Amino acid sequence: MKPRMSGTISGCVVWLIVFAVLGMCMIPVAMAVGGLTSGTQLAVRTVAPLVCPEGTSGRPYSYETTMINDNGVRVPATATELHCVDASGETVKKDPVLFAFIWQGVSAGAAVVVMAALAFLLAGPAAVLASRLFRPQSRG
């Protein structure tokens, strides 16, 4: 194999390894951030055009409820829904789940874009570090 071709292949492998290592940290964080911010105005403005019928606007609606914890005990919780409201103020559609899943997907997609850029920037230094760590030692 030509040296230029093997350098390209090894560069791609280093980029993939850096991308995967970054993904192990960034994807879970992005999913957590997406879950925590799914009831914000930014999330509603972003997702409402995808979920709500034509001619309606999205509004977050929060209410107190209960949930069952790991020990089987009911504990207080706050739930958020997306309400699609028409011009007269009437709720046309209630979406308790889909908007949050879409928002978490948007959050994860943003993390993938950041991961790709960071992997591109860090692939060179990672390749240099790997070549120094795994260089055969000369016996003298």
N, C-alpha and C positions, 0 to 999 in steps of 0.2 A: 504494500500500500504506500502511496506517495506521502511524504511528510506533511504536505499541506492538507491532504484529505484526513489524515489521522489527527492533525491539530484541530480541524473543524469538528470532527466527531467528538474528540475529547472535550472541546469547548462546549458543545451541546450537552454532553453528559454532565459536566460541571454545572451548567446552567440549570439542568433538570434537578440535580441534587440540591442546589441552593434553593430553587423554587419549592421543592418538597419540604425542606427544613423550615423555610419561612411559612409554608402552609400549615404546618403542624401547630404553629402559634397563632397565626393571624386568622384562620378560618373560625376556630372556636370563639375567639374574641369578637369577630365580626358578627357571628350568630348571636352572641350574648348582647352585644350593643344593639343589634336589630330587634331583638326581643324586648329589651328595655325601652327602646325609643319608638316602638310601633304605634303608640298612642299620641305622638306629637303632631303638631300642625304640619311639619315638613313631610312626615310619613303620609298623612292623610291627603295633602295636596299632591303628592307624587303618585299615590296608588289609586285614589278615587276615580280618575278618568278611566282606569282599567277595569274597575269593579262596578261602578255606579252606571245606571242606565243613562242614555242621552238626555240632556236637559236637566239633570240633577247635579247637586254638588254634595261633596262628602263632609261630614262633621263627625268628630270623635264623640262618643258617648260612653261615659264611665259610670259604673254603679257598684255598690257594695254587695258582696256575695260571700259564700263560704266555699272552701275547698277541703279536701281530705289530705292530711299530711302523711308522711311515711309511717307514722305509728297508727294510722286509721282514725285520727281525731280530726273533727271538723274545726277549721281555723278561719278567721276572717280573711277576706281577700277582696281585691278590686279587679273588676273585669272591664275591658274596653271593647266596644263595638264600633264599627263604621256604619253610620246612618246616612243613607242617600236621601237628600231632602230636595223636593221640587221648589219652584218659585213661590208657591203659597205657604211654604213652611211645613208641609206634610211629609212625613217619612214614607218613602216609596219602597225602600229596601233596607233590611238590616243584615249586616255581614259580621258575624262574630269571629270568624277564623281566617278566611281567605286573605284579607288585606294584610294581616300580620305575617302570613307565610310569604306573600309577595314581597313585603318590605324586608323580611329576613333574606330573601333571595337577592334583592337589590344590594343589601349590605354585604352579602357574601361575594357578589359580583364585583363590587368596588374593591373588596379585599383582594380578589384575584388580580385585578388590574394593578394595584399597588405592589402585590407580590411579584408580578412579572417585571415591573420596572425595577424594583429593588434587586431581583435576581440578576437582571441585566447589569446593574451597576456593581454588584458584589461578585459576579462570576470571575472577573479577572483577578481580584485580590484572593479569592478562594482558590483559584488554580495555582497561583504563586505559592500560597501557603501549603497546599497539598504537595506541590513538587518539592518544596523544601523539607516537608515532613517525611515523604516517602522516597527521597533520593537515596540511592544505594551508597552506603558508607565505604569510603576507600580504606583499605587496610594498609597501614603504613608502618 
